[in-house]
Amino acid sequence: MSHLSRAPDRAGAFRSLYESSYADLLKFVQRRTDSANAEDMVAEAFLVVWRRFSEAPAQESDARAWIFGITRNLMLNAQRGEQRRQALGVRLAETIPDDFSTSHADLVSSRIDLGRAWTLLSEVHQEALGLAVFEDLAAPQAAKVLGISPVAFRLRLTRARRALRLLLDHLPHHASELSAASPEKASTL
């Protein structure tokens, strides 16, 4: 294979590596993850490669292996993030207080509705609620975590709570209602 250092400039060397690696990298990602997100994952990988291009091995074959390693790490990070989001959704559903006057079926239904609503929230709203509810952080500390002002965090938390309430008010509460919903609504839930 050719040497990356033979390219006249950084952009030319990157373009050469991109053209020789893109198709194989896309297949690599498609075999390991949701194919709908494969192109986004490859694009993210090449963004990392561009930023760290000075660290690329000089031989193009070694650089290709380096890119595959970067992509693998990105996929693992995405998988861990998804697992954390799912675990947080489960923890949110478990925070519903057990009310002995409520039937078991109603409690299960409430937890399912809450879990479904949680998955429909934006990541920003999930993050704000998670810091406030699960991590039990006050606004100043949560704001530091996010790198925003306490006022901005309080506003974000208020919006997140409002969004969650709206979702809970508009979700069907029983399976029979879900099946009666239009196909477009059922597919988004």
Backbone torsions as a table, in degrees:
resi	resn	phi	psi	omega
1	MET	NA	169.1	-176.2
2	SER	-84.1	166.3	175.6
3	HIS	-91.5	134.3	176.6
4	LEU	-65.7	-29.3	-178.0
5	SER	-69.6	-14.6	178.9
6	ARG	-76.7	-18.9	178.8
7	ALA	-65.2	143.2	-174.7
8	PRO	-65.7	-25.1	-179.0
9	ASP	-150.3	171.1	-179.2
10	ARG	-60.6	-45.1	-178.9
11	ALA	-62.2	-39.9	178.7
12	GLY	-65.8	-41.8	178.8
13	ALA	-65.5	-41.6	178.4
14	PHE	-63.9	-45.4	-179.8
15	ARG	-59.1	-42.9	179.5
16	SER	-61.8	-44.8	178.7
17	LEU	-65.8	-40.8	179.2
18	TYR	-61.0	-49.8	-177.4
19	GLU	-64.2	-34.7	-178.2
20	SER	-82.4	-17.4	-173.7
21	SER	-111.4	-23.9	-168.9
22	TYR	-55.8	-52.4	-175.5
23	ALA	-61.2	-44.2	-179.7
24	ASP	-67.9	-37.7	179.4
25	LEU	-67.1	-38.7	177.7
26	LEU	-62.5	-44.0	177.4
27	LYS	-62.8	-40.3	178.1
28	PHE	-57.2	-47.0	-178.4
29	VAL	-70.4	-42.2	-178.8
30	GLN	-61.5	-32.7	179.1
31	ARG	-73.1	-19.5	-172.8
32	ARG	-112.5	-9.8	-176.0
33	THR	-148.5	-179.8	178.1
34	ASP	-59.5	120.7	-175.4
35	SER	-64.7	-20.8	178.2
36	ALA	-67.5	-27.6	-178.9
37	ASN	-100.7	1.6	-173.6
38	ALA	-62.1	-44.6	-178.6
39	GLU	-64.8	-37.3	177.2
40	ASP	-64.8	-40.5	-179.8
41	MET	-65.6	-41.4	178.7
42	VAL	-65.9	-40.6	178.1
43	ALA	-62.2	-42.0	178.5
44	GLU	-64.0	-39.3	178.4
45	ALA	-62.3	-44.2	-179.9
46	PHE	-69.6	-26.0	173.7
47	LEU	-65.8	-43.6	176.3
48	VAL	-63.3	-42.7	178.8
49	VAL	-59.7	-43.8	179.5
50	TRP	-61.0	-44.0	-178.9
51	ARG	-66.3	-33.6	-176.4
52	ARG	-108.3	23.3	-172.7
53	PHE	-60.1	-27.5	179.0
54	SER	-65.9	-19.5	179.3
55	GLU	-90.6	-5.4	-176.4
56	ALA	-65.0	139.1	174.9
57	PRO	-60.6	150.9	-176.1
58	ALA	-69.7	-36.7	179.1
59	GLN	-77.4	133.8	-178.4
60	GLU	-62.2	-36.3	179.1
61	SER	-65.1	-39.3	176.8
62	ASP	-68.7	-36.6	179.3
63	ALA	-65.8	-37.3	177.1
64	ARG	-61.9	-44.3	178.2
65	ALA	-62.8	-39.0	177.8
66	TRP	-60.2	-42.5	179.2
67	ILE	-65.4	-40.2	178.1
68	PHE	-62.6	-38.0	177.1
69	GLY	-64.8	-43.1	177.5
70	ILE	-60.7	-45.6	-178.3
71	THR	-64.3	-41.6	178.1
72	ARG	-59.9	-44.4	178.9
73	ASN	-63.4	-39.0	177.3
74	LEU	-63.4	-41.1	178.7
75	MET	-65.1	-40.8	178.0
76	LEU	-64.2	-41.2	177.2
77	ASN	-62.6	-42.4	178.9
78	ALA	-64.2	-39.7	178.9
79	GLN	-65.5	-43.1	178.0
80	ARG	-64.0	-39.7	178.0
81	GLY	-62.5	-42.0	178.6
82	GLU	-65.4	-40.2	178.0
83	GLN	-63.7	-39.3	177.6
84	ARG	-65.1	-41.6	179.1
85	ARG	-63.2	-41.5	178.8
86	GLN	-66.4	-41.9	179.3
87	ALA	-64.2	-38.5	178.7
88	LEU	-66.4	-38.4	176.1
89	GLY	-62.4	-40.2	177.9
90	VAL	-66.5	-43.6	179.3
91	ARG	-62.8	-36.7	178.1
92	LEU	-63.7	-43.8	179.3
93	ALA	-63.9	-31.8	-179.4
94	GLU	-76.5	-12.7	-178.6
95	THR	-82.0	-5.8	176.1
96	ILE	-64.4	125.3	-178.4
97	PRO	-65.8	140.0	177.1
98	ASP	-75.6	116.3	178.9
99	ASP	-108.3	115.0	-174.6
100	PHE	-66.6	-19.0	178.1
101	SER	-79.3	-12.4	179.9
102	THR	-91.1	136.6	179.5
103	SER	-68.9	157.7	179.6
104	HIS	-60.2	-40.4	-179.8
105	ALA	-63.1	-41.5	178.5
106	ASP	-66.0	-38.8	178.6
107	LEU	-64.0	-45.5	177.9
108	VAL	-61.5	-44.1	179.0
109	SER	-61.0	-41.9	179.0
110	SER	-63.3	-42.2	179.8
111	ARG	-66.7	-38.7	177.7
112	ILE	-64.8	-44.4	178.4
113	ASP	-61.5	-41.8	179.7
114	LEU	-66.0	-42.2	177.6
115	GLY	-62.4	-41.7	178.8
116	ARG	-65.7	-43.6	178.9
117	ALA	-62.7	-39.0	179.8
118	TRP	-60.0	-43.4	-178.7
119	THR	-67.9	-23.1	179.3
120	LEU	-84.7	-14.3	177.9
121	LEU	-69.5	151.5	175.2
122	SER	-69.4	160.8	178.8
123	GLU	-61.6	-34.8	179.3
124	VAL	-62.5	-44.9	179.3
125	HIS	-68.2	-41.4	178.1
126	GLN	-60.1	-42.4	-178.7
127	GLU	-63.9	-44.8	-179.7
128	ALA	-63.5	-47.3	179.2
129	LEU	-64.6	-40.4	179.8
130	GLY	-61.8	-44.3	179.2
131	LEU	-64.9	-39.0	-177.9
132	ALA	-76.7	-42.7	-173.0
133	VAL	-89.5	-51.2	-173.1
134	PHE	-84.9	-40.4	-178.8
135	GLU	-87.9	-10.2	177.4
136	ASP	53.6	43.5	178.7
137	LEU	-93.5	137.2	173.4
138	ALA	-71.8	162.5	-176.3
139	ALA	-53.5	-44.4	-179.6
140	PRO	-61.9	-40.0	179.9
141	GLN	-71.9	-43.2	178.3
142	ALA	-62.5	-38.2	178.4
143	ALA	-62.5	-38.9	177.9
144	LYS	-63.5	-40.4	179.0
145	VAL	-58.5	-41.9	-176.1
146	LEU	-87.5	-11.1	-179.2
147	GLY	74.4	32.7	179.2
148	ILE	-128.5	172.9	179.3
149	SER	-77.1	156.8	176.8
150	PRO	-58.9	-36.0	178.6
151	VAL	-64.2	-43.8	179.1
152	ALA	-63.7	-37.9	178.4
153	PHE	-65.8	-44.3	179.5
154	ARG	-59.7	-40.8	178.0
155	LEU	-63.8	-44.5	179.0
156	ARG	-62.6	-41.4	179.5
157	LEU	-66.0	-40.8	177.5
158	THR	-61.1	-44.6	179.3
159	ARG	-65.4	-38.1	179.5
160	ALA	-65.5	-43.1	178.4
161	ARG	-63.7	-42.3	178.8
162	ARG	-62.5	-43.6	179.8
163	ALA	-62.8	-41.2	179.3
164	LEU	-64.9	-43.5	177.6
165	ARG	-61.1	-43.7	179.2
166	LEU	-61.1	-43.0	178.7
167	LEU	-63.9	-42.5	180.0
168	LEU	-65.7	-34.4	179.0
169	ASP	-72.0	-23.7	-174.4
170	HIS	-107.3	-2.8	177.5
171	LEU	-82.6	140.6	173.0
172	PRO	-63.0	140.4	-175.4
173	HIS	-91.3	-15.3	-178.0
174	HIS	-133.1	156.6	-178.8
175	ALA	-59.8	-34.7	-179.1
176	SER	-65.0	-36.0	177.3
177	GLU	-69.6	-36.4	179.8
178	LEU	-64.9	-41.8	-179.6
179	SER	-71.7	-25.5	178.7
180	ALA	-79.8	-15.2	179.8
181	ALA	-66.6	159.4	179.3
182	SER	-64.6	155.6	-178.7
183	PRO	-58.6	-33.3	-179.5
184	GLU	-66.4	-43.3	-179.1
185	LYS	-69.6	-41.7	-179.5
186	ALA	-61.9	-35.1	-177.9
187	SER	-73.8	-22.3	-179.9
188	THR	-89.6	-11.2	-178.5
189	LEU	-90.1	NA	NA
